[in-house]
Amino acid sequence: MSIVIEDLTHVYNPGSPFETVALDHINLEIGTGEFIGLIGHTGSGKSTLIQHFNGLLKPTSGKILMNGLDITGKDVKLREVRQKVGLVFQYPEHQLFEETVYKDVAFGPMNLGLSEEEIHRRVTEAMELVGLSFADVKDRSPFELSGGQRRRVAIAGVLAMKPEVLILDEPTAGLDPRGRDEILDQIKNLHKKYQMTIILVSHSMEDIARLVDRIIVMHQGKAALTGAPREVFKHVELLESIGLAVPQITYLMRKLKNLGQPVREDLLTIEEAKQEILNWLRRK
Amino acid sequence: MENIIEIKDLVYVYKSEENEKVTALKKISLSIRQGEFVVVIGHNGSGKSTMAKHINALLLPSGGKVYVSGLDTADEKNVWDIRQTAGMVFQNPDNQIVATVVEEDIAFGPENLGIPPKEIRIRVDEALRSVGMTEHRKKGPHLLSGGQKQRIAIAGIIAMRPKCIILDEPTAMLDPSGRREVMDTIQRLNREEGITIVHITHFMDEAVNADRVIVMENGNIVLEGKPREVFTQVDTLKKLGLDVPQVTELAHQLIKSGLNVPGDILTVDEMVIHLCQLL
């Protein structure tokens, strides 16, 4: 599913002393099957933007086209939009409420009025997608599970709706490195296997560098920068001036380059840096 | 120097929802010196937070002893003195702020200690300065960023004049600039005011400047030492599901490829120096 954003503006509390322009004339295009990383410091407009993607917020002005359909239009059934665009909030495990994991994951599909069989199929599939063992976990209370497992239950609940676009707002916040890697691997897998369009909001430049096709940098309600990670992370000064950073590896290569060493500075991962450093030293 | 925190054979057992006994801490012993900066790492469920909560008597030992400034945490009459000595900052800034104005929030602790208003004013001003939030003192906390809110939470504790601050993943919910603000603040408090810091985190770069790193796993302390000693154990840490700083891992990989760099590189600058020496 493609997403086109035309001149999107969102003003909170318009006409009051608390008036805040959260999104300021944003134009963006996200292609079907793209893996987007959305970065920006707190208050830059990321969350406001993603809440427009499934109609949780209405623009003050501007349009959002999903496969060409303007979802801000009057006749649009938001229910259908929300089925196609799955939004996983920050700390989604706080939203679990059912007695068993099965019931919680089934809640969305149930409300779509699907048959028992179809619901069962979707729950099984969604749990498998997030790496939860159906047999072991389905009858347990979500509240007995570990934090990482609870979060996966919440993500499974969104996947059971079979969305075409999956938006995740900091899905790894508060997880330990192992839990983080597990969730990110599963997201990567969803993108690869099902060509799902994915929008990942994250504060970890390392994770973003490793995963996404394209980065959108938000600042003061505007899309300040967009491009492939290699392009975007070249703008070290700009990113730092707006409260962001680049991966540690990028800092390293840049420093070597600034000392006059003939190395590429647009490297993002440990593996890339290792190769480049070995090649450079061999040339000597 | 005297030990501000003394943990001896600490065991903590609780009952799970299925009424099974779970041993979260298995005979842990640890001494922390006054003025030390200690970082605790370990994956979720390893016992980090459970241990931290024993230091300010939020949890009491099932076995063993915890002393804070020589006070036994299991003795009920010590609780207020202990909490004044060792203050705690938690992960979610929004759950820790109680007042509608920044400076009133910071005054909350000292007020409850029954400190005279004049003295409270002095302490609040000091605490605000100490975390660099003086200009925001009249604001509503909801108007602050995550990093600023955490600094307010820290200021609230500083106003109690503690000797030690325990921070349980204070940066987990923050963006890069918020993380930097909080780390700068606690490093300064440690260096300039001599406050003992026990910092729990998943971000290994925050452990690089610590005096000591403690690695927990399954209710035990499995590794302990200077950051340089701990992070060189790249394979052990990875097995435990933990990270090392990117440059440390790079050094490790370069060594495996036959390059002559030290395995205990922790920062970008160190890596640059060692690579340039190879030229």
Interface residues (C-beta under 8 A of the other chain):
Chain A: G40 H41 T42 G43 S141 F143 E144 S146 G147 G148 A173 G174 L175 D176 P177 R178 G179 R180 H203 M205 E206 G243 L244 A245 P247 Q248 I249 Y251 L252 K255 L256 L259 Q261 I270 E271 A273 K274 I277 L278 L281 K284
Chain B: S16 E17 E18 G42 H43 N44 G45 Q91 S145 G146 G147 E169 A172 M173 L174 D175 P176 S177 G178 R179 H202 D205 G241 L242 D243 P245 Q246 V247 E249 L250 Q253 L254 S257 L259 V268 D269 M271 V272 L275 C276 L278 L279
